[in-house]
Each structure stands twice: as structure tokens, then as C-alpha cells.
Amino acid sequence: MSNNMTKIEVNGVNPVSKEERYGTARGLFPIWFSWNISILGITYGIYVYSIGLSPIQAILAGVLGYCISCSLVGILAVGGTRTGLPTLVQTRFAFGYLGNKIPAIFGYIANMGWKITIISLASKTGADLFAKLAPNIFANSVGEANNFCILGWFVIVVVSTMSVAIYGYQMILRVEKAIAWITGIMTIIYIFFLIPHIDFSKVYMVEKEPSIGLFLGGMIMAMTMVGLGFLNYGGDFARYLPEKTKSKSIIFWTTTGIALPVSVLLILGVLLSAGNQELIQKSAVEPIAALTSILPFWFYVPFSIVIIISLVSAAMTGIYSSGLALLSIGIPVSRAMTTLINGVLITLGAFYLMFISDSFLATFQAFLATVSVVVGAWGAIELVDFIRQKKLNWNVEMAYSKENGGINYRWGALISLVVASFIGLGTITSADPYIAYVVGFLLSEEAKQSVLASANIGVIISMVVGAVLYSILTFVFKVENK
């Protein structure tokens, strides 16, 4: 396979042929690990703790949320291996060739939202580094990176990301393995600098009354920050494995590759933020800068570079999957061309996040919760449909149009998705003033202030409603289609 490393991948939404399948499930670990070992995982711990949980409660809620959501990614990844299809193409089994365009659009939005967030953070980290190295050129009057520097780094990050993503799976696999080692080693060194800043006395002193609502809120936040955001492309990196690869191995290595690094970093984030209100407030605005500020300058420079590399690592895999998502919608271009389309959209989104939004945390949480409602419902329906897909012996014809042996619309899945998404969006709240207009419409003003509403329990509600309703329509009423 080494001869194919520098060739642009030609596979798009077609099934990967048996001749091109290779490797073991263990190879999935570095793909997921490399971009989840990012320092951003520490800020996730800060966010979970900041909703009002005690340190122990926040750790339990966060790790449990990670394990549940990441295992769902692993399960969905099995479908990629069995069919050789990207995840958002395989969902045509459940929704139909044409009906699948609806969940695919939301899957694409979810992918792009994450990439906008990650690329914005990478650009800001690089700009902060230059502002400290050459303040006369790259900093403004208060010592922060100026807009010229931020825009310059944005171009560098986007070009670097696209340069790898455009080559496809083989190049990504090779690059991610190297990045996994670099980021892993540097993060371990960073942890040693971090430990002296943890006030363990405050960790044990901070006590909170047990609250099921807040605990669920922390768990849901963890699920939306990591696992649920990956549901729609778990199979994209498993489809090159041999068809008979064991399901348990695929699930284990996918789940571990995601959950292990983020769980360790979440624990550190919770311990670091216990009793440290200043860190919590700064992380809500500049998550990376809040954590790099504690480093000695001699280590801050190389570590900032590693942070940028790890964020670019996450961006390149996501943009690759975003391209496949565009193809699954039916955009009549090559996979490589979708990379350029993504670049334009990312530019617009990153501009909003970096120059318009007042709070990174508010926008970040609002986006995650809103999109996770639809993606979560979609994922739950797809997981239930695995029962049917297995009975069909993973027949890839089900991913084709009606004229080619498939089904154009499966109304049971589509009705379930619409109903579940409607209920989910109507039962979540948003701190972002713009997103708030389109959510919470099923709640009274009093209910919007409740713990369960602010915890975005609507995400879980949408998943349960989607799974239950689809099961009833498909296996009880036998709703099929055309």
C-alpha cells in the first residue's frame, strides 16, 4: 500500500473493493487517538465542571458520557467494514437513496461545524504564539494577536489541512500515526507542568448536593462534545478493513481511541478548575490560551506548535469525511473537489466564530446541542436498522437508487427522524441569542429555566424517540417504501 500514499484517493461513495481491503482493527486506534489527545480535551473537563457539579460528579458524568457515546461510534463503524461504504452513504439502507439526503445534510453541517471550531482554535493558537514572539508586528496595543496575524494563521491552517485531506485515506492514515506519537509525548510532558497547578485541597473541599438533572447535563455535554459529533463518520475509516474483521475489535479500538485520551484529559481539566473561577471564565472565551498561559516560555513555544498540529490533525480527518458527506448528498463533483468547497464554507463559519461571537463557550455549546439533536436521532435510527441490515446480509444494493435495486424513500425512518428532531429541538435551550430563536419552542418560559432544560435533555429525548418510533414503524407496522 505504500506506493499509494502519494496518490489522490479515487474511492468516493462507492463500496471499497475486497482487493483494496487490508490492515487490522488496531489500526483504527491511532486515527482516533491522534486528534483526541489535543489539549482541547482539558477544556472539556472545565466545561463539564462549570455547570455546577462537584469534581467527582463531573468526572463520573464526563467519563460515562464519553464511554456511552464513543461506543456508539464504534458500533456504527462496523457497518463501514461490512459494506465498504462511508457512514453517510450506508445510511441509505435506513432512509432510502433520496430520503438519505436529509440526514446527510445535517451530518455534513455537524462535520463542518466541528472543523470550523477546530480550525478557528488552531488559527488563534498560532496567532497568540506569534504575538508573544514578535509583539511589535503581530500584537495590538493590549498585547493580543492582531487581526492581520489571525487571518494569516487562518490561511496557513486551512491550506495545511486541505493539502493532506485532498489526498484521502492513505495519506491521512500515515500522517495520523506520526501525529499520534508526537502529540501523545508532548501532552504527557504538559501534564507534568499541569500537576503543580492543581489544588488538591480544593478538589476535596468542593462539595455539591447530588442532582440528577445536573449529572445528566454533564453527561449529555460530554456526549455532545465528543462521541455524538463523530457518529456520522465512524465507518469512513473502517471501510478499508477486511470484510470479516471482528465486530468486537472494531468497536473496542474505535471506542478506546476516542474515549481513552479525552477521559484522561477531562479528569485533568476538572481537577485543574476545581475552585479556580478565573480559569473557568477564561476558558469560556479563549480555551487554548487559558491552558498555555501556565507554561514556561521555553516549553510554550514548541507545545503551541504541537497543539496546532493536533488540531490540524482533527481538521484533516473531518474535512475528508465532510467531502464524503457532500458526495452522499449527491453533489456531482470529485471527492477532491469537495475539499475546495469545504474551504469556502469553513472560511465563512470561522469568521463568525473568531470575529462576531462574543463567547466561544456559548456558541460552541449551542451548536453542539442543536446539531446533536438531529444527529443523535439519526444515529439511534441507524443503530436500530443494523438489525435489518444484518438480515439483508449488508447488501450494498440498498445504497443505490430504486432503478438499481435499492429504495428511494423509507418513510418509517424519515418520519421517525422528523418527529424525534422536532421534539428534541423543542426541549433544549441555547445560550447563543441567534440559535435560541429556533429551539425550546415546546417549553414554557418557566420550564426553560429548569435544570433538565438547561442540561439539554432534549438530545437524549430525540435519540430515544427516534429509536422507539422507528422500531415500532419498521418491525411492528412494517412501514416500508418506494
ZIVEN-V978505 format. One record per pair of residues at least 6 apart in sequence whose C-alpha atoms are under 8 Angstrom apart, sorted by the first residue. I is the first residue (numbers start at 1). J is the second residue. Records with the same first field share a line. If there is no record, write none. Layout:
BEGIN
I = J, J
END
This chain:
BEGIN
4 = 170
5 = 170, 171, 174
6 = 167, 171
7 = 167
8 = 166, 167, 168, 336
9 = 167, 168, 169, 170
10 = 335
11 = 335
12 = 324, 327, 334, 335
13 = 85, 86, 89, 324, 327, 328
14 = 84, 85
15 = 83, 84, 85, 396
16 = 83, 84, 85, 239, 240
17 = 84
18 = 242, 243
20 = 240
21 = 239, 240, 241, 242, 243
22 = 240, 241, 242
23 = 240, 241, 242
24 = 241, 242, 245
25 = 238, 241, 245, 249, 250, 253
26 = 249, 250, 253
28 = 237, 238, 250, 253, 254, 257
29 = 253, 254, 256, 257, 258
30 = 176, 177, 180, 257
31 = 173, 176, 177, 180, 257
32 = 254, 257, 258
33 = 180, 257, 258, 261
34 = 176, 177, 179, 180, 181, 183, 184, 310, 313, 314
35 = 180, 310, 311, 313, 314
36 = 257, 258, 261, 262, 314
37 = 180, 183, 184, 187, 261, 262, 265, 310
38 = 183, 187, 307, 310, 311
39 = 187, 265, 288, 307
40 = 287, 288
41 = 261, 262, 263, 265, 266, 269
42 = 262, 265, 266, 267, 268, 269, 270
43 = 266, 269, 283, 287, 288
44 = 222, 225, 266, 269
45 = 58, 59, 62, 265, 266, 267, 268, 269, 270
46 = 266, 269, 270, 272, 273, 280, 283
47 = 280, 284
48 = 58, 62, 218, 221, 222, 270
49 = 55, 58, 218, 270, 273, 274
50 = 280
51 = 214, 217, 218
52 = 208, 214
53 = 208, 214, 215, 218
54 = 206, 207, 208
55 = 203, 206, 270, 271, 274
57 = 215
58 = 215, 218, 270
59 = 266, 267, 270
61 = 215, 216, 218, 219, 222
62 = 218, 219, 221, 222, 223, 263, 266
63 = 219, 222, 259, 263, 266
64 = 219
65 = 218, 219, 220, 221, 222, 223
66 = 219, 222, 223, 226, 227, 259, 262, 263
67 = 255, 259
68 = 223, 227
69 = 223, 226, 227, 228
70 = 226, 227, 228, 254, 255, 258, 259
71 = 227, 251, 252, 254, 255
72 = 227, 231
73 = 227, 228, 230, 231, 234, 251, 254, 255
74 = 234, 250, 251, 252, 253, 254, 255
75 = 247, 250, 251, 383
76 = 87, 231, 234, 235, 382, 383
77 = 87, 233, 234, 235, 236, 237, 238, 239, 250, 251, 254
78 = 235, 238, 247, 250, 251
79 = 85, 87, 90, 235, 386
80 = 86, 87, 90, 234, 235, 236, 237, 238, 239
81 = 235, 238, 239, 240, 241, 242, 243, 244, 245
82 = 239, 243, 244, 394
83 = 90, 239, 243, 394, 395, 396
84 = 238, 239, 240, 243
85 = 235, 236, 239
86 = 233, 235, 236, 237, 239, 324
87 = 232, 233, 234, 235, 236
88 = 104, 107, 232, 233, 324, 325, 328
89 = 100, 325, 328, 399
90 = 399
91 = 100, 382, 399
92 = 98, 99, 100, 398, 399, 400
93 = 385, 389, 398, 399
94 = 100, 381, 382, 385, 410, 413
95 = 408, 409, 410, 411, 413, 414
96 = 398, 399, 401, 406, 407, 408, 409, 410
97 = 398, 399, 400, 401, 402, 406, 407, 408, 409
98 = 401, 408, 409
99 = 408, 409, 410, 414
100 = 329, 409
101 = 328, 329, 330
103 = 374, 375, 378
104 = 325, 326, 328, 329
105 = 325, 326, 329
106 = 371, 374, 375
107 = 232, 325, 375
108 = 322, 325, 326
109 = 371
110 = 229, 371, 372, 375
111 = 229, 318, 319, 321, 322
112 = 318, 319, 322, 342, 345, 346
113 = 349, 367
114 = 229, 318
115 = 314, 315, 318, 319, 346
116 = 346, 347, 349, 350, 353
117 = 350, 353, 364
118 = 311, 312, 314, 315
119 = 154, 157, 158, 311, 312, 315, 350
120 = 154, 350, 353, 354
121 = 288, 311
122 = 154, 157, 307, 308, 311, 312
123 = 150, 151, 153, 154, 157, 308
124 = 150, 153, 154
125 = 288, 289, 304, 307, 308
126 = 150, 153, 304, 305, 308
127 = 138, 145, 146, 149, 150, 153
128 = 144, 145, 289
129 = 301, 304
130 = 138, 145, 149
131 = 137, 138, 139, 143, 144, 145, 146, 149
132 = 139, 143
135 = 143
138 = 145, 146, 148, 149
139 = 145, 146, 149
140 = 146
157 = 312
158 = 343
160 = 312
161 = 312, 313, 315, 316
162 = 316, 319, 339, 340, 343
164 = 171, 172, 316
165 = 171, 172, 316, 317, 319, 320, 339
166 = 320, 335, 336, 339
167 = 336
168 = 320
169 = 237
172 = 316, 317
176 = 313
179 = 309, 310, 313
182 = 306
183 = 306, 307, 309, 310
186 = 303, 306
193 = 294, 295
194 = 272, 294
197 = 272
198 = 271, 272, 273
199 = 271, 272, 274
200 = 271
202 = 274, 275
203 = 271, 274, 275
206 = 274, 275
213 = 451, 452, 455
214 = 451, 452, 455
216 = 452, 455, 457
217 = 452, 454, 455, 456, 457
218 = 455
220 = 455, 456, 457, 459, 460
221 = 365, 369, 455
224 = 368, 369, 372
225 = 368
226 = 258
227 = 258
228 = 372, 375, 376
229 = 368, 372, 375
231 = 375, 376, 379
232 = 375, 379
233 = 321
236 = 321
238 = 250
273 = 279, 280
279 = 290
282 = 290
283 = 289, 290, 291, 361
284 = 359, 360, 361, 362
285 = 358, 359, 360, 361
286 = 360
292 = 300, 304
319 = 339, 342
320 = 339
322 = 342
323 = 335, 336, 338, 339, 342
324 = 335
326 = 338
327 = 333, 334, 335, 338
353 = 360, 363
357 = 363
362 = 430, 431, 432
363 = 431, 432
365 = 430, 431
366 = 430, 431, 432, 435
367 = 435
369 = 428, 456, 459
370 = 425, 428, 439
372 = 459
373 = 421, 424, 425, 458, 459, 460, 462, 463
374 = 417, 420, 421, 424, 462
376 = 459, 460, 462, 463
377 = 417, 420, 421, 462, 463, 464, 465, 466, 467
378 = 417, 463, 466
379 = 463
380 = 463, 464, 466, 467
381 = 413, 416, 417, 463, 466, 467, 470
384 = 467, 470, 471
389 = 395
397 = 404, 405, 406
398 = 405, 406, 407
399 = 406, 407
400 = 406, 407
401 = 407, 408
402 = 408, 482
407 = 481, 482
408 = 481, 482
409 = 481, 482
410 = 479, 480, 481, 482
411 = 479, 480, 481
412 = 470, 473, 474, 479, 480
413 = 470
416 = 465, 466, 467, 469, 470
417 = 466
419 = 465, 466
420 = 461, 462, 463, 465, 466
421 = 462
423 = 442, 458, 461, 462
424 = 458, 459, 460, 461, 462
425 = 438, 439, 440, 441, 458, 459
426 = 439, 440, 441, 442, 443, 458
427 = 439, 440, 441, 442, 443, 453, 456, 457, 458
428 = 439, 440, 448, 453, 454, 455, 456, 457, 458, 459
429 = 436, 439, 440, 448, 453, 454, 456
430 = 436, 439, 454
440 = 448
447 = 453
448 = 454
473 = 479
474 = 480
END
